[in-house]
Amino acid sequence: MLGNINETVYLIYKEVQKSRKTDYCLHGTGGGQLLFQYIVKKLGLYDVNAVFEERMIEFLENFDKVNKVSFSSGVCGNIWLINYLSQQNVIDDLLVDIKNEIREIMETAFTFNKYGNYDFLHGSLGVLKVGYSCKKIVEADFVEDIANSILEGVQVSEKGYYYKNWKGIFKNIDTSKSVDFSLSHGLASVVIIFSKSRHKERKKIVSKVLQYIQSHKSKGNTLSLYPNFVGKDEPIIYDSRLAWCYGDLGIAYAFWQAGKAFDHKEWKEEGINIMLHASRRRNLKENKVVDAGFCHGTSGIAHLYNRIYKETKIKKFDETRNYWLEQTFLKLEKNKVDNFKSWQGDRGWVNNMGLLEGVSGIGLVLLGFLTDEVNDLNWDECLLLS
């Protein structure tokens, strides 16, 4: 198995080295390739220094030229990446010199909130995530102003707290009448991001959102324990996919991280139990696992189980991470690294070198299997996993 990992990582490394197409965003090609090259450099695998420095300079010169503010595909995610590299002592703390400009960018969160866009990847929760990560750059009071603005949109019910969906997430589909439970766009991301707050009173919002999530847990023999969405007067469907983006795995990490942040035993136990339940789900078609990408493919599942195994040492998670690693190799054999395509639903198969859905993300996952140190996986903070 180790030989396969090394061989595949090297193939990805060579593809990233020669790739010149870039979009200068965190979860896309520019940020994804830079992050992959940094972890290669950190683990000392290849002589990546020259190309890494070239790519880093290119990224720094263009990080603010994207036409979006969002965490996933805009300048906020790029700010996170530059701050991360600074924390790793790879570059100087360049953001300190543009603190005022960063504040102006982050003020977009208030506009997002005005329209009910609390989305992690594309809205105000992503901006708040940057505020909690960049403590030396963004004033704490300003970050809490953003948090308080987000909290103004919370919906209160007897089952707990929730947020209505932002209708702009999916094209041609108005999901604003439903509640999204996912890590990518929904309540799981609310839990994890507010668990990072400096203020312990944020435990209330975390507790109430988890209460709402848990009130919709399946009581029968269902594919998944939790749904993707619930809507008013709509039947609850427990057939959520197995993936980072949607489904039980993201919800498990919400319980797990909140439990660690607030030293809450029951939340941690629920996270573990969800992961154990999901470890039995192996039918790829039934679980809507099509490609090898991180977002909704085999490598993302492998990474989530690799991280939870390194944190807990539970043997079942060791077996499960290796199963999904093997499935990733099988996917890559059919869809060669040098021509990797991710499954984009209505768009079909699309070439992708990025982090969230492409080769760079797969490479980062494989690198995580080459180290015993869980801290070497902490790049996944940008995916709300650490």
Salt bridges, closest charged atoms under 4 A:
GLU15 OE2 - LYS18 NZ 3.15
GLU54 OE2 - ARG20 NH2 3.53
GLU58 OE1 - ARG20 NH2 3.46
ASP64 OD1 - LYS65 NZ 3.99
GLU107 OE2 - ARG103 NE 3.73
ASP119 OD1 - HIS185 ND1 2.68
GLU139 OE1 - ARG103 NH1 3.63
GLU144 OE1 - ARG202 NH2 2.58
GLU201 OE2 - HIS199 ND1 3.35
ASP248 OD2 - ARG281 NH1 3.85
GLU266 OE1 - HIS264 ND1 3.50
GLU270 OE2 - LYS217 NZ 3.14
ASP291 OD2 - HIS296 NE2 3.46
GLU311 OE1 - LYS260 NZ 2.73
GLU311 OE2 - ARG307 NH1 2.96
ASP318 OD1 - ARG321 NE 2.76
GLU319 OE1 - ARG282 NH2 2.85
GLU319 OE1 - LYS316 NZ 3.51
ASP376 OD1 - LYS42 NZ 3.30
ASP380 OD2 - HIS303 NE2 2.77
ASP380 OD2 - ARG307 NE 2.67
GLU381 OE2 - LYS129 NZ 2.77
